[in-house]
Amino acid sequence: MAALHVAQLNFLPAPEGLAPAEVLERWPSLVDIAEVVATSGTRVSVIQAAACEARIARNGIDYHFIDIRGLDTARSRGRRFAAALAGIKADVLHANGLGFAEDAFAVARCLPRPPILFQDHADRPPRWWRRPQWRRWYAAVAGVAFTSAGLARPFVRAGLFGPSTRVFEIPESSSRFTSGDQEQARAESGLYGDPCLLWVGHLSPGKDPLTVLEGVAQATLHLPRLQLWCTFGSAPLMEAVRRRIRRDPRLAGRVHLLGKVAHARVETLMRAADLFVSGSLSESCGYAALEAMACGTMPVLTDIPSFRALTDGGRTGMLWPCGRPDRLADALVRAATDRPAPARIRAHFDAKLSFAAVGCRWSEAYAQLLVDAWRRSG
């Protein structure tokens, strides 16, 4: 029996001026999402909007770059995607980004047979006055996938999905990080602390670093040797963070602002840490949390839908309410005094969040959509 063939559609154009191979390096998630699916034995082709025509085969996946320059309407782009898909003969179409509903609808008008499954990537429902049109576009969709079904609620409440549209709970991606020797990682990174606490994320309002700092300050009453290490990209709250650290003697000397570090170094930092902390108010998935669990580092995360899904409802890790530093302090103390072995965290990752585990969930979703399509066709 031939393997199920899925075509992943990426409507967001690749950056101009980059060769296709460079695009795959610049956009690692494009490769990761394709390879996650391929681990289940599914055949994967990727159709990528671009400013050139090219085809690359890598790790058993065919990447088709199609030139959409000058195609200013969703209908014209849809015809171009459909032309590329016609020769591929995919069983299921996997469209990335719920914001591209019009483009997917245009593809469906040209190729009505393969069911379309949309994957969420931090998308939000359209404004209320645009929703009637979006409902029409989403009517062409057979299924949607979110890291947590809870993330689908704004779309469902807005009536954007039809009654037959299936909602799947599948992590947005996975991680290639692995666990390692903590003492070696500490020697390489210079991290220390008891507990050694790691933050990886922007210093921005959506990540809520000021609440995390207050929670850490309160936790030091019971954890006097705690050290917090922060790596981040953008930092619009940098001055507020520095001022908070400078004015609180509980934080002075124990909060280390490392700034931006290479992605490979993040793996070493996570192996060195005892706990990973996040104050995020919302996440479509939480890549840093995924990476921490891949390294066997216990996560202490905000109680939001995506983190509940990643931690199996908090059974692997600690969850605390957004904006509550006192509850974060309690969680840090409990995590520091009764944290599971790294091997247990990694075992959860392997079972639920690894490439193989996520790939199986995608395979099951595709199969369900094909069964639905066969039933509708009689």
C-alpha positions in Angstrom: 0.0 0.0 0.0 1.4 3.4 -1.0 2.3 5.8 1.8 -0.1 8.6 2.6 1.0 11.7 0.7 0.6 15.1 2.3 1.4 18.5 0.7 2.2 21.3 3.1 1.3 24.7 1.8 3.2 27.8 2.9 1.5 30.9 1.5 3.9 33.3 3.3 6.5 34.2 0.6 10.1 33.3 1.3 12.4 36.3 1.7 13.6 37.6 -1.7 17.3 37.4 -2.4 17.8 34.1 -0.6 18.5 30.9 -2.4 16.0 28.1 -1.6 18.7 26.2 0.4 19.3 29.4 2.4 15.5 29.7 3.1 15.5 26.3 4.7 18.4 27.4 6.9 16.8 30.7 7.8 13.4 29.2 8.5 14.1 26.0 10.5 10.5 25.6 11.5 9.6 25.1 7.8 11.9 22.0 7.8 10.9 20.9 11.3 7.2 20.8 10.6 7.7 18.8 7.4 10.1 16.4 9.1 7.8 15.9 12.1 5.1 14.6 9.8 7.6 12.5 7.8 8.6 10.6 10.9 5.3 8.7 10.8 6.1 7.3 7.4 3.9 9.9 5.6 5.3 11.1 2.3 5.7 14.9 2.5 5.9 17.5 -0.2 6.2 21.2 0.6 4.9 24.0 -1.7 6.6 27.2 -0.7 5.6 30.6 -2.1 8.7 32.4 -3.4 10.2 34.7 -5.9 11.8 31.9 -8.0 11.1 28.4 -9.3 13.2 25.6 -7.7 12.9 22.1 -6.3 15.1 20.7 -3.5 15.0 17.1 -2.0 16.2 16.9 1.6 15.8 14.0 4.1 13.1 12.4 1.9 11.0 15.6 1.5 10.5 17.4 -1.7 10.5 21.2 -1.4 8.8 23.0 -4.4 9.5 26.7 -4.5 6.9 28.4 -6.8 7.2 31.9 -8.2 4.2 34.1 -7.2 5.7 37.4 -8.2 3.0 39.6 -9.8 0.2 37.4 -8.5 -1.6 40.1 -6.5 -4.9 38.3 -5.7 -5.6 35.2 -3.6 -7.4 33.7 -6.7 -4.3 34.0 -8.9 -2.1 32.6 -6.2 -4.5 29.8 -5.6 -4.4 28.8 -9.3 -0.6 28.8 -9.1 -0.5 26.6 -6.0 -3.1 24.3 -7.6 -1.0 24.0 -10.8 2.0 22.9 -8.7 -0.2 20.5 -6.7 -1.8 18.9 -9.8 1.4 17.0 -10.6 2.0 16.0 -7.0 -1.4 14.2 -6.4 -1.4 14.7 -2.6 -4.0 12.9 -0.5 -4.3 15.7 2.1 -3.3 19.4 2.0 -1.7 20.8 5.2 -1.9 24.6 5.1 0.2 26.6 7.5 -1.3 29.7 9.1 -5.0 30.3 9.7 -4.5 33.8 8.4 -4.3 32.5 4.9 -7.9 31.3 4.7 -8.6 33.1 1.4 -5.6 31.5 -0.3 -6.6 28.1 0.9 -10.1 28.7 -0.3 -8.8 29.6 -3.7 -6.8 26.4 -3.9 -9.9 24.4 -2.9 -11.9 25.9 -5.7 -9.3 24.5 -8.1 -8.7 21.2 -6.3 -11.9 20.4 -4.3 -11.0 16.7 -3.7 -8.1 16.7 -1.2 -9.2 17.6 2.4 -7.5 20.7 3.8 -6.1 20.8 7.4 -5.0 24.2 8.7 -2.3 24.5 11.4 -2.4 27.4 13.8 0.7 29.5 14.2 -0.3 32.1 16.7 -3.2 33.2 14.6 -6.1 35.3 15.8 -9.7 35.6 14.6 -10.5 38.4 12.2 -12.4 41.5 13.3 -16.1 41.0 13.6 -17.1 42.9 10.5 -14.9 40.6 8.4 -16.1 37.3 9.8 -18.9 36.5 7.4 -16.4 36.4 4.5 -13.9 34.4 6.6 -16.7 31.9 7.5 -17.1 31.3 3.8 -13.4 30.7 3.3 -13.1 28.4 6.3 -16.0 26.3 5.0 -13.4 24.8 2.6 -11.4 23.5 5.6 -11.9 20.0 6.9 -9.8 20.3 10.0 -7.8 22.7 12.1 -4.9 21.9 14.5 -3.8 23.8 17.6 -1.2 22.9 20.2 -4.2 23.0 22.6 -7.9 22.7 21.8 -8.3 25.7 24.2 -6.6 27.9 21.6 -9.4 27.2 19.2 -12.1 28.6 21.4 -11.9 32.2 20.1 -12.5 30.9 16.6 -15.3 28.6 17.7 -17.0 31.3 19.7 -16.9 33.6 16.6 -18.6 30.9 14.6 -15.8 30.7 12.1 -15.7 26.9 11.8 -18.5 24.8 10.5 -20.1 22.0 12.6 -18.2 19.3 10.6 -14.8 21.0 11.0 -12.6 18.8 13.2 -10.3 20.4 15.8 -7.1 18.5 16.5 -4.8 19.0 19.4 -1.2 18.6 18.1 1.9 20.5 19.3 3.0 23.1 16.8 6.4 21.5 16.4 9.1 19.6 18.3 12.7 20.0 19.3 16.0 18.4 18.3 17.6 19.1 21.7 18.7 16.2 23.8 19.5 15.7 27.5 23.1 15.7 28.7 25.4 15.8 31.7 24.5 18.7 33.9 28.0 19.1 35.5 29.6 19.2 32.1 27.0 21.8 30.9 27.6 23.9 34.0 31.4 23.8 33.4 30.9 24.9 29.7 28.3 27.6 30.4 29.4 28.9 33.8 25.9 28.6 35.2 25.4 27.9 38.9 22.7 28.1 41.6 20.6 25.9 43.8 18.3 26.0 42.1 19.7 27.2 38.8 16.8 28.9 37.1 16.7 29.7 33.3 14.6 32.2 31.4 14.6 32.1 27.5 12.4 34.6 25.9 12.0 38.3 25.0 11.9 40.9 27.7 8.6 42.1 26.5 5.1 42.7 28.0 3.7 39.5 26.6 6.4 37.4 28.4 5.9 39.4 31.6 9.4 39.4 33.0 8.6 41.8 35.8 6.1 39.4 37.4 8.8 36.6 37.1 11.3 38.9 38.8 8.9 39.5 41.7 8.2 35.8 42.0 11.9 35.0 42.1 12.4 37.7 44.7 9.7 36.2 46.9 11.1 32.7 46.4 14.5 33.7 47.8 13.1 33.7 51.3 13.1 29.9 51.1 15.7 29.5 48.3 18.6 31.7 49.3 21.0 30.2 46.8 18.7 30.6 43.8 20.3 32.1 40.7 18.3 33.3 37.6 19.9 33.4 34.2 18.1 35.2 31.4 18.7 34.9 27.7 16.6 37.0 25.3 16.3 38.5 21.9 14.3 41.7 21.8 14.1 43.6 25.1 11.7 46.6 25.1 11.4 46.2 28.9 15.2 46.2 29.4 15.3 49.4 31.4 12.4 48.4 33.6 14.0 45.0 34.2 17.3 46.6 35.1 15.7 49.1 37.4 13.7 46.4 39.1 16.8 44.3 39.7 18.8 47.4 40.9 16.2 48.5 43.4 15.5 45.1 45.1 18.3 43.7 47.3 16.6 40.2 47.0 17.5 40.2 43.3 20.9 42.0 43.3 23.7 39.6 42.4 21.4 36.7 41.6 19.9 37.8 38.2 22.2 37.5 35.2 21.1 39.1 31.9 23.0 37.1 29.3 21.3 38.7 26.2 21.1 36.9 22.9 23.0 33.7 22.5 23.4 31.2 19.7 20.7 28.6 19.5 23.2 25.7 20.0 24.3 27.4 23.3 20.7 27.5 24.5 20.8 23.7 24.6 23.9 23.8 26.9 22.2 26.4 29.2 19.1 24.2 29.4 21.1 21.2 30.3 22.9 23.2 33.0 19.6 24.5 34.6 17.5 22.9 37.3 14.3 24.7 36.3 13.0 26.6 33.3 10.7 29.5 34.0 8.2 31.3 31.8 5.8 34.2 32.5 4.1 34.2 29.1 0.6 35.5 28.9 -0.1 33.6 25.7 1.7 31.2 23.4 0.7 29.2 20.3 3.0 26.5 21.5 6.1 27.6 23.5 9.2 26.4 21.7 11.5 27.3 24.6 9.4 25.2 26.9 9.6 22.3 24.4 13.3 22.6 24.3 13.7 22.7 28.0 11.7 19.4 28.4 13.8 17.9 25.6 16.8 18.6 27.7 15.2 17.1 30.8 14.8 20.4 32.5 11.7 20.8 34.7 9.4 23.6 33.4 7.7 26.1 35.7 5.2 27.7 33.3 2.1 30.0 33.3 -1.2 28.2 33.3 -2.2 28.9 29.7 -3.7 26.5 27.2 -0.5 25.6 25.3 1.5 25.0 28.4 -1.3 22.8 29.9 -1.1 20.7 26.7 2.7 20.5 26.8 2.9 19.5 30.4 -0.1 17.1 30.4 -2.1 19.4 32.6 0.8 20.2 34.9 1.6 16.6 35.6 5.1 17.1 34.1 6.2 20.4 35.5 4.6 23.2 37.5 1.9 25.6 36.3 1.1 29.0 38.0 -1.5 31.7 37.2 -0.5 34.5 34.9 0.4 37.7 36.8 0.6 36.1 40.2 4.2 36.4 41.5 3.2 34.9 44.9 2.0 31.7 43.1 5.2 31.6 41.0 7.2 31.8 44.2 5.3 28.9 45.6 5.8 26.9 42.4 9.5 27.6 42.4 9.9 26.4 46.0 7.9 23.3 45.4 9.7 22.5 42.1 13.2 23.1 43.8 12.4 20.8 46.7 10.6 18.0 44.8 11.6 18.0 41.2 11.6 14.8 39.2 14.8 13.4 37.6 15.7 14.8 34.2 15.2 11.3 32.8 11.5 11.5 33.7 11.0 14.9 32.0 12.8 13.5 28.9 10.6 10.4 29.0 7.5 12.6 28.9 9.0 14.5 26.0 9.7 11.3 24.1 6.2 9.9 24.7 4.2 13.1 23.9 6.3 15.8 22.2 9.1 14.2 20.2 9.2 14.2 16.4 8.0 10.6 16.4 5.2 11.3 18.8 3.9 14.4 17.1 4.3 12.8 13.7 2.0 10.0 14.8 -0.6 12.5 15.8 -0.4 14.2 12.4 -0.8 10.9 10.7 -3.9 10.1 12.8 -5.4 13.5 11.9 -4.8 13.0 8.2 -6.3 9.5 8.3 -9.4 10.8 10.1 -9.9 13.5 7.5 -9.6 11.0 4.6 -12.2 8.7 6.3 -14.5 11.7 6.7 -14.0 12.6 3.0 -14.8 9.0 1.9 -17.9 8.9 4.0 -19.2 12.2 2.5 -18.5 10.9 -1.0 -20.7 7.8 -0.2 
